[in-house]
Amino acid sequence: MTMPEISTSAAAPSPTLFSTRKIVHMSMLIFAFLLPYLTWRQAAGCALLALLFNVVILPRIGADLRKSPASAPSSGVWTGIVIYPISVLALILLYRHDLYIVGAVWAILALGDGTAGVAGSSIRGPSLPWNREKTWSGFLGFVVAATAGAYALTRWVGPEIDADVALRICAATALVGAIVESLPIRLDDNATVPLVSGAFMYCLYFVERSALDSNMPYLGRRIVLAAAVNLALAVLALSLKMVNRSGAVCGFLLGVAIYLGWGYKSFLMMFAFFVIGSVATRVGYARKAARGLAERRGGARSWREALANSLAGAFFSLLVITTHHEGAFLIALIAAFAEAAGDTASSEIGQWLSGRAYLITTLQPVPAGENGGVSLGGSIAGILSSSLVVSLAFALGLCGKGTAGIALSAAVAGNILDSTLGATIERCGLVTNGIVNFAGTSFAGMMALAIALRIGF
């Protein structure tokens, strides 16, 4: 009698909606409900304990910390599980006086990301046009869950905040968080989502209807001028092949937003960057092309470059007319465009003057054009270009002597950050040059804004 053959192979594990890693992330959100009863120092201590738990305890109990059960054993095991509590700690330190922002962004980080993964894998649908690996179902799942969670925690931690205002800000921030999470970059979204979402939400809480109402008498005429001036500039730049079609369209929209902030004066900040960047790109173009360092498309900028260098400035410009801290946001706008001009000039002029640069993190000699490489000539050109933008702002009356120094210092700091990110995460292929440029302009603007608010602007 033949016995039936019994398979000795292990049965394939059934798919699960949530990985252990995501369960850990989402369960930690429970501690956010303790924020009303904790000082910011106590909350920071809890975040440190969570970090120790993730690093020491979870490995000892054999927890599967992969992003998903199907992922490779070495696929980002430690990045998210370590970065997550560090990001929460950073939120607490940055917004220690506004813990409702910490709670809201924490919810966006935990619930949005977790729901996006579940919705994206369980509900089949069309992919996002900017990232074919992400779906609209996951994107919308992120927005809905993040909005609900952020609103609930905002009302819990900050009950004094108007409910309608909180809902609008939470929904807008959830949308921004979903966009950041869906970008086709390899940098862990446990770092990118809270950093961007926190800064965005912090700025939105300055928006007041009365500020916009006070500016309404000027905006009707200003928007007509904004459209006419930026249309002419877009057509001219396109005819001179300084931009391609996508760059012209994106530049037009960003230019209109910037013009609305302080009329032609704020627009001249963007225009100064555009002129400096275009001239720096064309200087020595043949020599840079021979070395393989010249910009593609003959130096014509696309929508990617437009967004990377001007989106932060456009955001600050709109806040100029929607808040009662227009002076502080003007300084942020100036710093953002001064950083963009300095970064472009330092890179382009440095590559033209010398075939060698030095990695900013180690001072190791590298070929010109290497991510994170700096040179003496390029650095001088960058500082001079940032100074030109700030000097123009001072001449136009957009800032005084003290605030001009703030804007210039923030711009230089942004350029240093840009080079440092280029030498580290960009060299590793985790982000693109456009993301690094956006980080530099945003950091410069936020640094200038923080200092300006600190001194009472």
TITOR-511426 format. One record per residue (C-alpha): residue number from 1; residue in one letter; x, y, z. Coordinates in steps of 0.25 Angstrom, whole numbers. Layout:
N
 num residuo     x     y     z
 NUM       a     X     Y     Z
...
***
This chain:
457
 num residuo     x     y     z
   1       m     0     0     0
   2       t     6    13    -4
   3       m     5    24     6
   4       p     2    38     1
   5       e    13    47    -1
   6       i    14    58     9
   7       s    20    72     5
   8       t    31    76    14
   9       s    32    90     9
  10       a    27   102    17
  11       a    14   108    12
  12       a    15   121     6
  13       p    11   132    16
  14       s    -2   139    13
  15       p    -1   153     9
  16       t    -3   163    20
  17       l    -9   177    19
  18       f     1   183    29
  19       s    15   179    31
  20       t    21   179    45
  21       r    29   191    42
  22       k    16   199    39
  23       i     9   193    51
  24       v    20   198    60
  25       h    19   212    53
  26       m     4   213    54
  27       s     3   208    69
  28       m    13   219    73
  29       l     3   229    69
  30       i    -4   226    82
  31       f     7   234    89
  32       a     3   246    82
  33       f   -10   247    90
  34       l    -1   249   102
  35       l     4   262    96
  36       p    -6   271   104
  37       y    -1   265   117
  38       l    14   266   114
  39       t    24   278   113
  40       w    32   278   101
  41       r    44   273   108
  42       q    36   261   113
  43       a    31   258    99
  44       a    45   259    94
  45       g    49   249   105
  46       c    37   239   100
  47       a    43   240    86
  48       l    56   236    90
  49       l    51   224    98
  50       a    43   220    85
  51       l    56   221    78
  52       l    63   212    88
  53       f    52   202    87
  54       n    53   201    72
  55       v    68   200    72
  56       v    70   191    84
  57       i    57   183    87
  58       l    51   180    74
  59       p    63   173    68
  60       r    64   164    81
  61       i    50   159    79
  62       g    52   156    65
  63       a    42   166    59
  64       d    42   166    44
  65       l    45   180    41
  66       r    44   180    26
  67       k    36   190    18
  68       s    27   178    13
  69       p    27   163    16
  70       a    31   161     1
  71       s    42   170     1
  72       a    57   165     2
  73       p    63   163    16
  74       s    72   174    14
  75       s    62   184     8
  76       g    63   197    17
  77       v    61   189    30
  78       w    67   200    39
  79       t    65   213    31
  80       g    50   215    34
  81       i    50   208    48
  82       v    61   218    52
  83       i    57   230    45
  84       y    43   230    49
  85       p    45   233    64
  86       i    56   243    60
  87       s    47   250    51
  88       v    37   251    63
  89       l    48   256    72
  90       a    51   267    61
  91       l    37   271    60
  92       i    36   273    75
  93       l    49   281    76
  94       l    45   290    64
  95       y    30   292    68
  96       r    32   291    83
  97       h    23   303    85
  98       d    12   297    76
  99       l    10   283    79
 100       y    -3   282    72
 101       i     6   283    59
 102       v    14   271    64
 103       g     2   263    67
 104       a    -4   266    53
 105       v     8   263    45
 106       w    11   251    53
 107       a    -3   246    49
 108       i     0   249    35
 109       l    13   242    35
 110       a     7   229    42
 111       l    -7   228    36
 112       g    -5   234    23
 113       d     7   225    19
 114       g     1   213    25
 115       t   -13   215    18
 116       a    -6   218     5
 117       g     1   205     5
 118       v   -12   197     8
 119       a   -20   205    -2
 120       g   -10   204   -13
 121       s    -8   189   -12
 122       s   -23   185   -10
 123       i   -30   194   -19
 124       r   -24   193   -33
 125       g   -25   206   -41
 126       p   -17   215   -50
 127       s    -3   219   -47
 128       l     1   234   -43
 129       p     7   241   -56
 130       w    20   245   -48
 131       n    22   231   -42
 132       r    17   219   -48
 133       e    20   211   -36
 134       k     9   218   -28
 135       t    -6   218   -31
 136       w   -17   228   -30
 137       s   -24   219   -20
 138       g   -12   220   -10
 139       f   -10   235   -12
 140       l   -25   237    -9
 141       g   -24   228     3
 142       f   -13   235     8
 143       v   -20   249     7
 144       v   -33   244    14
 145       a   -26   236    25
 146       a   -16   247    28
 147       t   -26   258    28
 148       a   -35   251    38
 149       g   -24   247    47
 150       a   -17   261    46
 151       y   -31   268    49
 152       a   -34   258    61
 153       l   -20   261    67
 154       t   -21   276    65
 155       r   -34   277    72
 156       w   -29   268    83
 157       v   -16   275    86
 158       g   -20   289    82
 159       p   -35   290    85
 160       e   -34   305    84
 161       i   -32   305    69
 162       d   -44   308    61
 163       a   -50   295    55
 164       d   -52   300    41
 165       v   -38   306    40
 166       a   -32   293    46
 167       l   -39   285    36
 168       r   -35   293    24
 169       i   -20   293    28
 170       c   -20   278    31
 171       a   -26   275    18
 172       a   -16   284    11
 173       t    -4   278    18
 174       a    -9   264    16
 175       l    -9   267     1
 176       v     5   272     2
 177       g     9   260    10
 178       a     3   251    -1
 179       i    11   258   -12
 180       v    24   257    -4
 181       e    22   242    -1
 182       s    19   239   -15
 183       l    31   245   -21
 184       p    40   236   -29
 185       i    52   237   -19
 186       r    59   227   -11
 187       l    60   235     2
 188       d    52   230    13
 189       d    38   237    14
 190       n    39   236    29
 191       a    49   247    27
 192       t    43   255    16
 193       v    28   255    19
 194       p    30   261    33
 195       l    40   271    30
 196       v    32   277    18
 197       s    18   275    24
 198       g    23   282    37
 199       a    28   294    31
 200       f    16   295    22
 201       m     6   294    33
 202       y    14   304    42
 203       c    14   314    31
 204       l    -1   312    28
 205       y    -5   315    42
 206       f     0   330    40
 207       v   -11   332    29
 208       e   -22   341    33
 209       r   -34   345    25
 210       s   -33   359    30
 211       a   -19   360    23
 212       l   -24   356    10
 213       d   -36   365    11
 214       s   -27   377    14
 215       n   -19   374     1
 216       m   -31   372    -8
 217       p   -32   386   -13
 218       y   -18   384   -19
 219       l   -19   370   -25
 220       g   -29   373   -36
 221       r   -19   382   -44
 222       r    -7   374   -39
 223       i   -12   361   -45
 224       v   -14   367   -58
 225       l     0   373   -58
 226       a     5   359   -53
 227       a    -1   352   -64
 228       a     4   362   -75
 229       v    18   363   -70
 230       n    20   348   -68
 231       l    14   345   -81
 232       a    24   354   -88
 233       l    36   348   -80
 234       a    32   334   -83
 235       v    31   337   -98
 236       l    44   344   -98
 237       a    51   333   -90
 238       l    45   323  -100
 239       s    50   330  -112
 240       l    64   332  -106
 241       k    64   317  -103
 242       m    66   320   -88
 243       v    55   311   -85
 244       n    47   300   -92
 245       r    32   300   -93
 246       s    29   293   -80
 247       g    39   303   -73
 248       a    32   314   -79
 249       v    18   310   -75
 250       c    23   306   -60
 251       g    31   319   -60
 252       f    19   327   -64
 253       l    10   321   -53
 254       l    21   323   -42
 255       g    24   337   -47
 256       v     9   341   -45
 257       a     9   336   -31
 258       i    22   344   -28
 259       y    17   357   -34
 260       l     5   356   -26
 261       g    13   357   -13
 262       w    19   371   -14
 263       g    17   375   -28
 264       y    28   377   -38
 265       k    38   378   -26
 266       s    36   363   -22
 267       f    36   359   -37
 268       l    49   366   -38
 269       m    55   356   -28
 270       m    51   344   -37
 271       f    56   352   -50
 272       a    69   355   -43
 273       f    71   340   -40
 274       f    67   337   -55
 275       v    76   346   -61
 276       i    88   342   -52
 277       g    85   328   -54
 278       s    84   329   -69
 279       v    96   337   -71
 280       a   104   328   -62
 281       t   100   316   -70
 282       r   104   322   -83
 283       v   117   327   -79
 284       g   128   317   -84
 285       y   117   308   -89
 286       a   126   303  -100
 287       r   137   299   -90
 288       k   127   293   -80
 289       a   121   285   -92
 290       a   135   280   -96
 291       r   136   274   -82
 292       g   122   268   -82
 293       l   118   278   -71
 294       a   108   287   -79
 295       e    94   287   -76
 296       r    85   279   -85
 297       r    76   285   -96
 298       g    87   296   -98
 299       g    84   301   -84
 300       a    69   303   -86
 301       r    62   301   -73
 302       s    50   291   -71
 303       w    38   291   -62
 304       r    47   283   -52
 305       e    57   294   -51
 306       a    46   304   -50
 307       l    40   297   -38
 308       a    53   294   -31
 309       n    57   308   -31
 310       s    45   316   -30
 311       l    34   308   -23
 312       a    39   312    -9
 313       g    39   327   -13
 314       a    25   326   -19
 315       f    20   320    -6
 316       f    26   331     2
 317       s    21   342    -7
 318       l     7   337    -6
 319       l     8   337     9
 320       v    13   352     9
 321       i    -2   356     5
 322       t    -9   346    13
 323       t    -2   348    27
 324       h     0   360    36
 325       h    15   356    36
 326       e    18   361    22
 327       g    32   367    26
 328       a    36   353    31
 329       f    31   346    19
 330       l    38   356    10
 331       i    51   353    16
 332       a    49   338    14
 333       l    45   341    -1
 334       i    58   349    -3
 335       a    67   338     4
 336       a    61   327    -5
 337       f    64   334   -18
 338       a    78   339   -13
 339       e    81   324   -10
 340       a    76   320   -23
 341       a    84   330   -30
 342       g    97   327   -22
 343       d    95   312   -24
 344       t    94   313   -39
 345       a   105   323   -41
 346       s   115   315   -32
 347       s   112   303   -40
 348       e   113   308   -53
 349       i   124   318   -51
 350       g   132   308   -43
 351       q   131   298   -54
 352       w   136   308   -64
 353       l   148   313   -57
 354       s   153   300   -52
 355       g   153   285   -55
 356       r   155   281   -41
 357       a   146   283   -28
 358       y   147   278   -14
 359       l   136   270    -7
 360       i   130   279     3
 361       t   129   268    14
 362       t   143   262    13
 363       l   151   273     4
 364       q   155   261    -5
 365       p   158   266   -19
 366       v   147   262   -29
 367       p   145   266   -44
 368       a   137   279   -46
 369       g   122   276   -47
 370       e   123   265   -36
 371       n   111   266   -27
 372       g   115   273   -14
 373       g   128   278   -20
 374       v   132   293   -17
 375       s   143   302   -22
 376       l   149   315   -18
 377       g   144   322   -31
 378       g   130   316   -31
 379       s   128   319   -16
 380       i   132   334   -18
 381       a   123   335   -30
 382       g   112   329   -22
 383       i   113   339   -10
 384       l   114   350   -20
 385       s   102   346   -27
 386       s    94   344   -14
 387       s    99   358   -10
 388       l    94   364   -23
 389       v    80   359   -21
 390       v    80   364    -6
 391       s    86   377   -10
 392       l    75   379   -20
 393       a    64   376   -10
 394       f    71   386    -1
 395       a    71   396   -12
 396       l    56   394   -14
 397       g    52   396     0
 398       l    48   381     3
 399       c    58   380    14
 400       g    67   388    23
 401       k    81   387    27
 402       g    79   377    38
 403       t    69   368    31
 404       a    78   369    18
 405       g    89   362    26
 406       i    79   351    31
 407       a    75   348    17
 408       l    89   347    12
 409       s    93   339    23
 410       a    82   329    21
 411       a    85   329     6
 412       v    99   325     9
 413       a    95   314    19
 414       g    85   309     9
 415       n    96   308    -1
 416       i   105   300     9
 417       l    93   291    11
 418       d    91   289    -4
 419       s   106   285    -5
 420       t   105   276     7
 421       l    93   269     2
 422       g    99   267   -12
 423       a   112   261    -5
 424       t   103   251     3
 425       i    89   247    -1
 426       e    90   251   -16
 427       r   103   244   -18
 428       c    97   232   -13
 429       g    85   233   -23
 430       l    75   235   -12
 431       v    70   248   -18
 432       t    71   256   -30
 433       n    78   270   -32
 434       g    64   277   -33
 435       i    60   271   -19
 436       v    74   277   -14
 437       n    72   290   -20
 438       f    58   291   -14
 439       a    63   287    -1
 440       g    73   298    -2
 441       t    64   309    -5
 442       s    53   304     5
 443       f    64   304    16
 444       a    69   318    13
 445       g    55   323    13
 446       m    51   316    26
 447       m    63   320    33
 448       a    62   335    30
 449       l    47   334    34
 450       a    50   328    47
 451       i    60   338    50
 452       a    51   349    46
 453       l    40   344    54
 454       r    49   343    66
 455       i    53   357    66
 456       g    39   362    64
 457       f    36   364    50
***
